[in-house]
Amino acid sequence: MKTALITGITGQDGSYLAEMLLQKGYEVHGMIRRASTFNTSRIDHLYKDPHGNGGKVKLFLHYGDVAAPDSLLDVIYNVKPDEVYHLAAQSHVRVSFDMPEYTGDVTGLGTTRILEAIRRGAPKTRFYQASSSELYGSSTPPQNEETPFQPRSPYAAAKLYAYWMVRNYREGYNMFAVNGILFNHESPRRGETFVTRKITMALANIMAGKQKHLYLGNLKSRRDWGYAPEYVEMMHLMLQQDEPEDYTVGTGEAHRIEEFLDEAFGYVDLDWHEYVKIDPRYYRPTEVDYLEADTSKAKRILDWEPKIKFHELVRIMVDADLELVGLEAPGDGRKIIEEKFSGWHRWEDQVVSMGR
């Protein structure tokens, strides 16, 4: 039985990754920060053995913090995982402008701390770093592994530092350490402050009569949006290779935020122009206008490409949020999941994991 450690296990990606690894027979360990309140809603359903494993779900949580080296070393030394998936970060780009030093410490130096803990405590462990398309910043799209990095936020700069530390530990200490340069990936488990989930949650609340308007910033920026469960499959695939390499992961399609609004509101026959208002507070000091992935390397070497594209993603998210507020959903999202994720990933887990 393989053992995996996931930092950031309570987030969107961490919860899907834990779900998938448990289905593959892994013993899964997650690292969480000690806090006065619980933040485990996305993984609580995994303790209920939703897939019928006879009560043998092997999920364990450990207190630790990427800002505290000793706690990292303790967890790594005691668990001795075969694989580490480092997903913990201050991951909100807009917030990074307000908290640049904290973002640098957690998102940048946090990666160094966990790499050092692995080097000292479990050097044979395979390491995955959650890198980001924000590294590319103002570089001309489409972007791939050879595209120059031009970060445009404190978050992107911190991720770039982490990216190069992974490369240095790989080359300097012969560690199996890789960067997954993931473009935007969304789901019903996405945090409600991120623009896609902010839109679908607001839409559901508007239809339920709980909200009148949605306030957004720049609607012209283009992003390559994919479906998060597919991207965690790619994380796992990267660590199963003979040699460690970095990969760009995306759909190869870019869409404006306006287009996301068109798809989401149009799906339920509403005109978003009647509900959306622009608030300058949501503009960033430096914007990233256009991110679009060139995933030729992933297709060529790993035979990977996404099944779910933009149109389907929006329907999955809208359906889930409509159900979350107690409304009947059109149902396209459920059908997509049932047709394309009949294995480890189920529609019911979308809503259960969001607190219903």
C-alpha positions, 0 to 999 in steps of 0.5 A: 500500500502506498502512502501519500501526504497532502498539504492543503487537504481541506481545499478544493484540490486537496479534497479531490486528490484525497478522494481519488487516492483513497479509491486507488488504495492509498493510505492518505495523510493530510496536514492541517493548521491548528485553529479554533474552528473546523475547516474540513467540510470538503473532506468530511464525507470521506470519513463516512466511507461513501464508496462502500469500502467496509469502513476501511477508509485510511485517512489521517490528519496531522497538525502542521504549518508550512510556516513552521519547519519543525512541524513539517519535519515531524510529519514527514519523519513520522509518516515517511510518505511515498508521495507528497502533494504540496497544495497549501498556499495563500492562493488568492491573487488579489489578496496577495497584493494586500498581504505580500509578505505573508504570501511570500512566506507561506507560498514561497518559503513554505515550499522550501521548508517542506522540500528541506524536511523531505531531504532530511527526513524522507529523501526517497519521497516523490514531491509534487509542487502546485505551481501556477499559470500566474507565473506566465503573467504578461507572456504571449499566449499560448504558454507552455514549459518553455514560455518565459515567466513574467509574474504580475502579482506577489502571489505569482512571484512567490510561486516562481520562487517555489518553482525554482526551488523545486528545480534546485532540489531536483538537480542538486539533491537528485530528488524526484520533485516536479512542478505542475504548472496548472492553469485555472481549474474550478469545481463546485468545491472552489472557494466562493471568493474566486470569480467562477464560484462567486458567479455561480453562487451569486446566480443561485442566490439571485434565483433563490431571492437571497441576492440582488446584484453581483459585484465584479472587477475586470470582465475582459481578462481571459483564462483557461478554465478546466475541471479540478478533478481532472487536474488532480489526476494529472498531479498523480500521473506526474509522480508515477513517471520514471523521470521527474519533469515539469508539465503545463496543464490546461484545456487549450481554450481561453475565455473572458469572464464575460463569457463565463457570465454568458454561459452561467446566466444563459443556462438558466435564461437570465441576462447577466447585464441586469444583475452584474455591477462593476466595483473598482475594488476588485481590480488588481494593481497589475492585471494578467490579461490572457492565459491559455495553455499549450499542453502539447508535452502532456499529450505527447508524453503522458497521453493526457488531455481533459475531457471536460471543457468550458461549456460543461464546467459552467453547467456542473458548477451552476447545477451544484450551487442551485442544489446547494441553495435548495433549488431544482437544477436543469441537470446537465451538470449531473449528467456530465459527471455521470457520463465522464466520471463513473469511477472515483468521482460522483455527483453526490459528493459535490453537494455533500462536501459543500455542507448539505 
